[in-house]
Amino acid sequence: MYLSPTTEDPPVVLSTHGLTKDFKNLRAVDNLNLTIRRGDVFGFLGPNGAGKTRL
């Protein structure tokens, strides 16, 4: 992670609050709160066909 010379947090590049995703009768994501800042590394892990791309 890049550490800037100041004490400020890097800017937020993606955030979700209360994200829920349903596929017919299956709740794939339930109330996800997520904040990703510049310089963070983040990934979704899961089996093929689990719906990672749709999120």
C-alpha positions in Angstrom: 0.0 0.0 0.0 1.2 3.5 -0.9 1.7 5.6 2.2 1.5 9.3 1.5 3.6 11.8 3.6 0.4 13.2 5.1 -1.9 11.6 7.6 -5.0 12.0 5.4 -6.7 8.8 4.2 -6.5 8.2 0.4 -9.8 9.1 -1.5 -12.6 6.5 -1.7 -12.9 5.0 -5.2 -15.8 2.6 -4.5 -18.3 2.2 -1.7 -21.5 0.3 -1.1 -23.9 0.7 1.8 -26.6 -2.0 2.3 -26.0 -3.7 -1.0 -28.2 -6.8 -1.5 -28.4 -9.0 -4.6 -30.9 -11.7 -5.2 -31.0 -14.3 -8.0 -34.5 -15.7 -8.2 -34.9 -17.4 -4.8 -31.2 -17.1 -3.8 -29.8 -14.1 -1.8 -26.2 -14.0 -3.0 -25.2 -10.8 -1.1 -27.0 -9.5 2.0 -26.5 -5.9 3.3 -22.8 -5.5 2.2 -21.1 -2.3 3.4 -17.8 -1.9 1.7 -15.3 1.0 1.3 -12.3 0.7 -1.0 -9.7 3.5 -1.1 -7.1 4.4 -3.7 -4.2 2.0 -3.3 -6.3 -0.8 -1.8 -6.2 -4.2 -3.4 -9.5 -6.1 -3.3 -11.0 -9.1 -5.0 -14.1 -11.3 -4.9 -13.4 -15.0 -4.5 -15.8 -17.8 -5.3 -16.6 -20.7 -7.5 -17.4 -20.4 -11.2 -21.0 -19.4 -11.7 -21.3 -17.8 -8.3 -22.2 -14.4 -9.7 -19.0 -12.5 -9.0 -19.1 -10.7 -12.4 -22.7 -9.5 -11.9 -21.7 -7.7 -8.7 
